[in-house]
Amino acid sequence: MNITQLVILTNLAEGELSIKELAEYTGIPKKNIIKAMKSLENRGYVEKRAIIGRDIIFSITEEGLEELYKYYLFMKKLIEDMEFTLCSRFDC
C-alpha cells in the first residue's frame, strides 16, 4: 500500500467520490489516482457505486476499511516514535 492509496481510502471512508473529486480534494494528479484506484479495486478495497455522466463514483468496501485501520494503527505508532526521536533532538 502506498501513500496515494492510503489518501484515497481515507477520503473514501468519509463518503463516495469520483476520481475528479479525489484529485480536487487531494491535489494528486488524476492519472495517479486512476492507477491507484485500479490496484485498490483489484484487491477489493474500493468498488464502483454509480456512473453520473462521465464520472464513476467509488466507495470504500468493508475490506478497504479494515485495511485502512491496520495502516492507521501502524502509522499512529510511527508518528509517536518520530515525535519522540525528533523532539529529543530539537526540543519540541
C-alpha positions as CSV (number, residue, x, y, z in Angstrom):
1,M,0.0,0.0,0.0
2,N,1.5,3.4,-1.0
3,I,0.6,6.9,0.3
4,T,-1.6,7.7,-2.6
5,Q,-3.7,4.6,-1.9
6,L,-3.9,5.5,1.8
7,V,-5.0,9.0,0.9
8,I,-7.7,7.6,-1.4
9,L,-9.0,5.2,1.2
10,T,-9.1,7.9,3.8
11,N,-11.1,10.2,1.6
12,L,-13.5,7.4,0.6
13,A,-14.0,6.5,4.2
14,E,-15.8,9.9,4.5
15,G,-18.1,9.2,1.6
16,E,-18.4,8.2,-2.0
17,L,-16.3,10.2,-4.5
18,S,-15.4,10.4,-8.2
19,I,-11.8,10.4,-9.5
20,K,-12.2,14.0,-10.4
21,E,-13.3,14.9,-6.8
22,L,-10.5,12.9,-5.3
23,A,-8.0,14.8,-7.5
24,E,-9.5,18.1,-6.4
25,Y,-9.6,17.3,-2.7
26,T,-6.1,15.7,-2.5
27,G,-4.1,17.6,-5.2
28,I,-2.9,14.2,-6.6
29,P,-2.9,14.1,-10.4
30,K,-5.9,12.2,-11.9
31,K,-3.5,9.7,-13.7
32,N,-2.0,8.7,-10.4
33,I,-5.4,8.3,-8.8
34,I,-6.6,6.2,-11.7
35,K,-3.6,3.9,-11.4
36,A,-4.0,3.6,-7.6
37,M,-7.8,3.0,-8.0
38,K,-7.3,0.1,-10.3
39,S,-5.0,-1.5,-7.8
40,L,-7.4,-0.9,-4.9
41,E,-10.3,-2.2,-6.9
42,N,-8.4,-5.4,-7.9
43,R,-7.8,-6.0,-4.2
44,G,-11.4,-5.5,-3.3
45,Y,-10.8,-2.3,-1.2
46,V,-13.0,0.0,-3.4
47,E,-15.9,-0.5,-5.7
48,K,-17.8,1.4,-8.3
49,R,-21.1,2.6,-7.0
50,A,-22.6,4.7,-9.8
51,I,-21.9,6.4,-13.1
52,I,-23.0,10.1,-13.3
53,G,-22.4,11.5,-16.7
54,R,-18.7,10.7,-17.4
55,D,-17.8,10.3,-13.7
56,I,-17.6,7.0,-12.0
57,I,-18.4,7.2,-8.3
58,F,-16.4,5.0,-5.9
59,S,-16.9,3.8,-2.4
60,I,-14.7,2.0,0.1
61,T,-15.6,-1.6,0.9
62,E,-15.5,-3.2,4.3
63,E,-12.2,-4.9,3.4
64,G,-10.9,-1.4,2.5
65,L,-11.9,0.0,5.9
66,E,-10.2,-2.9,7.7
67,E,-7.0,-2.4,5.7
68,L,-7.1,1.4,6.3
69,Y,-7.5,0.7,10.1
70,K,-4.4,-1.6,10.0
71,Y,-2.4,1.1,8.4
72,Y,-3.8,3.7,10.8
73,L,-2.5,1.7,13.8
74,F,0.9,1.3,12.2
75,M,1.2,5.0,11.2
76,K,0.0,6.1,14.6
77,K,2.8,4.2,16.3
78,L,5.3,5.5,13.7
79,I,4.3,9.1,14.3
80,E,4.7,8.6,18.1
81,D,8.1,7.2,17.5
82,M,9.1,10.1,15.2
83,E,7.8,12.6,17.7
84,F,9.9,11.1,20.5
85,T,13.0,10.9,18.4
86,L,12.7,14.4,16.8
87,C,11.6,16.1,20.0
88,S,14.6,14.6,21.8
89,R,16.8,16.2,19.3
90,F,15.0,19.5,18.6
91,D,13.5,20.1,22.0
92,C,9.8,20.4,20.8
